[in-house]
Amino acid sequence: MGATQPQILFQSPGLNFLKKTIAMSKSNQPAPDDIPASGSQAIYTIETVERITHISKDRIVLYYQHGLVSPVQATEKEILFDEEAIHKLRQIAFLLSEYGINHQGLREFVSLMDEVNRLREEVRFLRQRL
């Protein structure tokens, strides 16, 4: 995928995985056949998420139960996810496969990425007000 690396304002050997994950976050979109029509918010069943991410349903449920990913809707019969959840699942899979991070580390990482995304949105909002 031809994503460019974002400018990183820090250098630390211990944080190289953050650089890769932030860069990955810019390019990890659903496969072209799975992208919804422009302007719509896609909702995916767990079976579709399994196919898109190559993560088993059991593992997706485990991540949901541990609070690592939030579904749009969860009932006894069905769990539905949006593109943001798919993105988080891909980040989790990357961190597990590349760095073997445990569930506590994943929880911390997801929390930090949520905060980064919230701050990005706040910056966008403030820039629009200028």
Phi, psi and omega per residue, in radians:
M1 nan 2.428 -2.989
G2 -1.586 0.698 3.140
A3 -1.330 2.512 3.078
T4 -1.581 2.642 3.132
Q5 -1.269 2.364 3.060
P6 -1.277 2.739 3.100
Q7 -1.257 2.227 3.137
I8 -1.850 2.254 -3.069
L9 -1.666 0.135 3.123
F10 -2.378 2.714 3.084
Q11 -2.304 2.110 3.094
S12 -2.766 2.217 3.136
P13 -0.997 -0.582 -3.129
G14 -1.263 -0.210 -3.090
L15 -1.958 0.232 3.120
N16 -1.018 -0.636 3.135
F17 -1.104 -0.552 3.089
L18 -1.144 -0.711 3.113
K19 -1.041 -0.835 -3.127
K20 -1.096 -0.715 -3.082
T21 -1.238 -0.677 3.091
I22 -1.120 -0.752 3.099
A23 -1.095 -0.720 3.129
M24 -1.099 -0.607 -3.086
S25 -1.123 -0.422 3.127
K26 -1.388 -0.392 -3.014
S27 -1.997 -0.134 -3.035
N28 -1.518 1.436 3.120
Q29 -1.852 2.773 3.060
P30 -1.009 2.725 3.087
A31 -1.003 2.618 -3.055
P32 -0.886 -0.667 -3.141
D33 -1.181 -0.309 -3.072
D34 -1.753 -0.041 -3.117
I35 -1.368 2.254 -3.121
P36 -1.284 2.911 3.072
A37 -1.061 2.599 -3.100
S38 -0.947 2.361 3.082
G39 1.548 -0.174 -3.141
S40 -1.750 2.693 3.086
Q41 -1.797 1.936 -3.078
A42 -1.332 2.507 3.051
I43 -2.161 2.311 -3.047
Y44 -2.090 2.460 3.006
T45 -1.283 2.861 3.139
I46 -1.100 -0.565 3.094
E47 -1.123 -0.718 3.114
T48 -1.189 -0.719 3.112
V49 -1.084 -0.710 3.096
E50 -1.030 -0.772 -3.132
R51 -1.182 -0.722 -3.103
I52 -1.210 -0.736 -3.012
T53 -1.675 -0.266 -3.055
H54 1.098 0.530 3.056
I55 -1.936 2.318 -3.070
S56 -1.121 2.679 3.105
K57 -1.010 -0.734 -3.135
D58 -1.042 -0.732 -3.134
R59 -1.223 -0.675 3.094
I60 -1.049 -0.789 3.112
V61 -1.080 -0.718 3.116
L62 -1.052 -0.794 3.118
Y63 -1.098 -0.677 3.082
Y64 -1.099 -0.814 -3.125
Q65 -1.114 -0.533 3.116
H66 -1.530 0.050 3.091
G67 1.334 0.325 -3.133
L68 -1.458 -0.424 3.130
V69 -2.476 2.482 -3.108
S70 -1.965 2.192 3.073
P71 -1.357 2.824 3.036
V72 -1.256 -0.658 -3.125
Q73 -2.636 2.426 3.091
A74 -2.387 2.126 3.051
T75 -2.152 3.120 3.106
E76 -1.089 -0.522 -3.054
K77 -1.722 -0.386 -2.967
E78 -2.650 2.497 3.019
I79 -2.134 2.208 -3.111
L80 -2.010 2.435 -3.091
F81 -2.192 2.719 3.041
D82 -1.871 -3.090 -3.094
E83 -1.127 -0.576 3.096
E84 -1.074 -0.728 3.112
A85 -1.144 -0.696 3.100
I86 -1.078 -0.748 3.114
H87 -1.048 -0.802 3.128
K88 -1.095 -0.714 3.117
L89 -1.066 -0.699 3.107
R90 -1.152 -0.691 3.083
Q91 -1.092 -0.778 3.135
I92 -1.058 -0.814 3.136
A93 -1.061 -0.716 3.114
F94 -1.085 -0.834 -3.115
L95 -1.118 -0.674 3.111
L96 -1.166 -0.799 -3.065
S97 -1.282 -0.643 -3.075
E98 -1.500 -0.583 -2.984
Y99 -2.234 -0.106 3.113
G100 1.062 0.555 -3.109
I101 -1.161 2.392 3.141
N102 -1.374 3.088 -3.060
H103 -1.101 -0.658 3.097
Q104 -1.118 -0.748 3.086
G105 -1.101 -0.696 3.091
L106 -1.099 -0.731 3.128
R107 -1.044 -0.788 3.115
E108 -1.099 -0.762 -3.134
F109 -1.086 -0.833 -3.140
V110 -1.044 -0.713 3.106
S111 -1.079 -0.773 3.124
L112 -1.134 -0.733 3.128
M113 -1.157 -0.638 3.057
D114 -1.060 -0.738 3.116
E115 -1.153 -0.726 3.090
V116 -1.042 -0.801 -3.138
N117 -1.130 -0.683 3.096
R118 -1.096 -0.752 3.130
L119 -1.156 -0.645 3.074
R120 -1.058 -0.781 3.124
E121 -1.100 -0.711 3.121
E122 -1.107 -0.736 3.107
V123 -1.095 -0.780 3.096
R124 -1.011 -0.786 3.139
F125 -1.070 -0.820 -3.126
L126 -1.150 -0.631 3.101
R127 -1.142 -0.623 3.138
Q128 -1.196 -0.483 -3.131
R129 -1.365 -0.305 -3.108
L130 -1.256 nan nan
